[in-house]
Amino acid sequence: MVKWINPHSFKAFFKSGSIGGIILIVCVFISLIVANTSLGPGFEALLAQEIGGDIAGIQLRYPVLLWINDGLMAIFFLLVGLEIKRELVEGELSSFKKASLPILAALGGVIAPAAIYFALNKGTETAGGWGIPMATDIAFAIAVISMLGKRAPSSLKIFLSALAIVDDLMAILVIALFYSTDIHFMYLLYAAGIFIFLLILNKLRVKNLAAYLVPGLFIWYFIHHSGVHATIAGVLTAFAISTTPDATESPLEKLEHILVNPVNFVIMPIFALANTNIAFEPGMLAGLGTVLGLGIITGLVIGKPLGITLFSWLAVKMGIAKMPGNASWMHIIGAGMLGGIGFTMSIFIAVLSFSEKQHVLSEAKFSILTASIISGVLGYLWLSRLEKSPTTTSAD
């Protein structure tokens, strides 16, 4: 006898965000399979294919992979930025103590992994890759925590999102200061000028979304040409969009509702397909036991949760920060584990570090993938066994 699926239950499941995480994980495995079969070279050629053109002297012809990582992911960061701003105005991050926790946690999650990596690689040819385990891949981390549904408090997702954004901002700063050779500050000034213009629109209570999004495209263009990772444009645009502290639907919340399904079910799966495209090569497995592999894996798997939890604990104990609502220290440890999903930003820093050492770069990519899988699995299993705390733990 066939048992039909309740359409209302399926709709609720589809909307929950869990299905988005599952789709993302499926795309990861599809991409790995494609990369290691005869389809791999063709897929690589597709990602390298340049599309776009010149419009009124504005250069917009880039490889497909760049459009995905700098273009589509800017929309993802726009959505996350909208969620963070809403929580800053009326939710889990609305007080200084609550907002300071993810910032300080991210600082710990940057310092500890970099220190572990550098301690293991000091004096070797791979010492320059100390920035690799610093980054958290926000797309994959949020996907994993979304798969937990109601088993993880919503405040923990906000905490992890804010932490990952601050983490990425710190990684972008590190890239600009230590891994970039050609930063164009004039383009950054152009972007800053447009951002100030958007803040003025916000002060004037302008509600037309196009008034924010069209200038936001120019912010993206200028930041991209500055040499800094262009996805920061999404966060800047989101933080400038008008919102309200009451139940009235604001332009920010309207845009958030528009973007959530395209991001979860289109942009993130495309991102996973393009970026998990890692071909396994001889020597990769042995590379996990080198100082490079150990530095990356211990940095992400151990350093991330250690730094995030330690700095969070110190901040709360010193009275600087406050715990997320309905979350315990076990939840913070689990979020720290998910912070160890480095992936795309880590691979990006690895490319900058070892672009002229292809054998080292291959080992670094495989180590990042291994560490990210371990962190994701450990974080999911850890959090799935916890119950939400009955009360907010603000000082424990």
N, C-alpha and C positions, 0 to 999 in steps of 0.2 A: 504494500500500500504506500503510495507516494504522499509524503507530508509536505504540503505547500508552505513556503516561507510567508510569514505575515508581512504584507507590504509596508505596514506602518512601522514595524520593528526594523525592517531593512532600511527604511528612510531615516529613522533615528540613528541607526548605526552608521549610515553613509555620512550623516551630518556631524557625527561625533568627533571627527578628526582621526579616529582610530584607523579607518579605512585608508586615509591619506598616508599614514605611517606604513601600513602594510604594502600599499602600492609602491612607496618609495623603496622599501626593502626588496621587493620583487624586481624593481628596475635595477638595483645594485647587482643582483645575481645575473640578470639578463645581460647587463653591460660587461660583466666579467667573462661570461660565456662567449659573447660576441668577440671580445678582445683576444680570446685565446683559441679562436677557430679561423677558418679561411675568410670569414666575414670581417675580421679585424682590420686589415689594410684598407678595405673599402670604407669602413666606418671612420677610420682615421682621416681618410681623404675627404670625407663629407664634413667632418668637424673643421678641417683646414680650409675648406672652400670659402672664398671671400664673397660676401653678399653686401648689397647696399651701393651707395654712390656718393657723388659730390652734389650738394644742394646749396646753391648760391655761395660757393666757396667753402662750405662747411664739409669737412671730410667725414663721411659716414660709411666707408667701405671697410669692413672688418671680417675676419674669419667667423664661421658659425660658432665655434667654441667661445670666442670673445663676446659675441652677442648674448650667449647664454650666461656666462659668468659675470660679465659686467653690465649687461642690459637686463635680462630677465631677473637676475638676482637682485638688481636694484629695486625691482618691484616687490620682491620678497622682503627686502630690508625696509621698504616703505610700509608694508603691512605690519611688520614687527615694530617699527618705530611708532606707528599709530597706536598699537596695543600698549606700548610702554608709556606713551604720553597720556593715554586715557587713564592708565593706572596712576600716573604721577598726579593727575588732576583730581581724580575721584575714587581711587582704589587702593591697591596694596602698596603703592609707592608714594602715597600722598603726604607722608610726613618725612622729615629729614632722617629720622632714625631708620625708617623702612627703606628709603631710597639709598642710603649710604651703605647698606649691607651688600647688595650685589656689586657695588663699585669696589669696596674693599676686598670682597671675596674674589673678584676678577683679578685684582692686583696680586693676591696670593697665588691664584691659579696661573699667573704669568711668571712670577719670580721663582717658585719652587721647581717647575719643570725645566726652566732654562738653567737653573743652578745645577740640577742633577745631570742634565746633558753635558754641561760644560765641565763638570767635575770628572766625568768619564772620558771626555774627548780632548781635554786640555793637552796641548802640545802635539796633536795629530793633525793630519790633513783635513779632517772633518770637523775641527773645532769651530769653524765659522758657521756651522749649522745650528748654533745654540738657540736660534729663534724658532726652529721647526716645532718643538713640542709646546710652544706657548699658546697656540691658537685653539679655539673651540669652533667646530663646524656647527653653526647655529641651526642650519636646516636639518641635519641628521639628528642633532641632540633633541630638538623640539619634536621631530617625528617620533622618536623613541618614547619620549615622555607622554606624547599624545596617545600612543597605543595603550597606555595604562588606564586611560579613561578616568573614572571617578576614584580609582584606587590611589591616585596621587592628588593632593589638594591643589586647587586651581592656583593658589598663591605660589606654589612651588614652580609651576610653569612660568608665571610672571617673573619670579626670582631668577630662574634659569635663562629666560629670554633676555632680561636686563643684563645679567652677568655675561652672557655670550656676546651681546652688543658691545658692552664696555671692553670685553676681551678682544673683540675684533678691532675696535678703535685703537687699543693699545698695540695690537699686531700691525695695523696699518701705520701707526706712528713709528714702530720699530723698523718696518720696511722702508719708510721714507728716510729715516735717519741713518740706518746701517746697511741697507741692501739696495738702495736706489742710487744711481749715478747721475740721473738727469731729471731733477725736479724743476718744473717751470712755475715759479712763484707768481708770475703775472696772471696765469690762469687761475691760480688759487685765489688771488685778489678779486678777479672777476666773479668767481663763484661766491665769495664772501659778500660781495656787493649785492648780488641777487638774493642771497639768503637774508640780508638785512632788509631788503625790500619786502620780502615775504613776511618778516616779523612785523613790519609796519602795517601790512595788510591785516595781519592778525589783530594788532592793536586797534585798527579801525573797524574790527568785527566784520570784515568781508567774508561772506559765506559761499560765494561762487567757487566751486572746486577747480574750475578751469583756471581761475586767477592764480591758483597755487601750483597746479600741475604743469602748466605750460612753462612758467619760469623754472620749475623743477627740472624740466628736460634740459634747459640751458646749464643749470648747475651740474647735471650729470655730464654734459659735454665738456665743460671747462675742467671739472675734476679729473675726468678721464684723460684729457690732454695734459694735465699737470704732472702726470706720472704717479699720482696717488690712486689707490683702488677706487673705482668709480661708484661702488655700491654704497659708499658713505653718503652719496647724494640722496638716496632713498630715505635715510634716517633724518637728514637735515630738512628735507621737504616735509616729512611727517611731523616733525617737531614744530614746524611753522603753521600748520593747518589749524584753523579755529575749532575749539571745542567748548563745552559747557560743563559745569560741575553738577548739573541737575539731570533729571530723566529725559529732558528734551533731546531729540535726535539732532546732533550737531553735524557739521560737514565732515568732521573727523570720523564719527561713527558711521555716517552714510558711506564714506569711501571704504571703511573697514569691512562693512557688509558686502560691498561690491567685489572686493578683492579676495575674500577668504577662500571661496571655492576655486577660482582660477589658480591661485597660488598653491593650494593643497593638492589639486588634482591634475594640474597641467605643468606649472613652472617647476615645482619640486621634482616630479618624476623625470622631466627633461634634464634637469640639473644632474640627477643621479645617473641617468643613462650616459651623459657626456663625461662625467668626471670620475666614474669608477672604471673607466676604460684603461685598465692596467694589464699589460701582457706579461705573463710569468716568464722569467728568463732563468737559465742555469746560474746557480750561485746565489739566487735570491734567498733561499731557505737558510743557507749557511750564513748569509749576511745578518740574520737576526741575532746571531751570537757575537757579532763584532761590537766594538765600542760604539759605532754609529747606531747599529740596530738596538743595542741595549740602552743607549742614551735616549733614543726616541721612545722606545716601549716603556721603559721605567719612568721617563718624564711624563708621558701621557697617562699611563695606567696608574702609577703611584703618585707622581708629583702633582698632578691636577687635583685629585680629591684631597690630598694632604694639604696643599696650599690653600685651596678654597675653604676647607673645613677649619683649618688653623686660624686663618685671618678672620673668618666669620665668628669663630668662638672668641677671639681676642676683642673684636669690635663690640660684640654683645656684652662680654664681661666688663669692658671698660665704659659701657653705657653710651657708646657712640652710635650703635645700631640696634635694631629691633628685629626679632625673628619674624618670618612670614606667618600669616595667620594659619592656624590649624596644622602647623608643621613642627616636627621635632628635629633633634640633631641627627637622627637616623635618616631623615629626609634630606638634610643638607649634605650628608655623606653621599647619598645616592645621586643627588644633583651633581656633586663633585665628580663622581664616576662618569656621568654622562658628559661632563665637561672635558673628559679625556678623549672624546670623539673629535680628533683634530682634522683629519681628512683634507678638504679642499684647500683651506688657507695654509695648512701645514705643507701640503704638496707644492703650493705656490711658493712658499718660502724655500722649500727644498730645491725647486727649479732655480731660484735666484742664487742659492748657495752653491749649487754644484752643476751649473749649466754646462761647464766645460769638462766635467768628469762623469760621463754617462754611466759607467759601471757603478759609481757611488750613488748617482741619482736613482738608478733602478733599485738598489738596496734600500735607499731611504724611502721610496714610494711604497715598497712592499712592507717595510717596518711600520709606516704610518697606517697602511691598510690593516695590518695585523693588530696594532695597538688600538685602532678605532673600533674594530670588531670586538675585541676583548672588553674595552670600556663600555661599549653599547650593551653587550650581553650582561656584563656584571651589573651595570646600572639598572637595567630592566629587571633582572632577577631580584636584586636587592630591594628596589622600590615596590615590586609586585607583592612582596611578602609583608609589607608594612601596612598598618592601618593609619588613617588620619588621626592626629592627636585630637582629643575632645576639646581642648582649650588651646589658645595661642600661647606658645612658650616664648615669652618676651625677655626673660632674664635668666633662664636656666642654661 
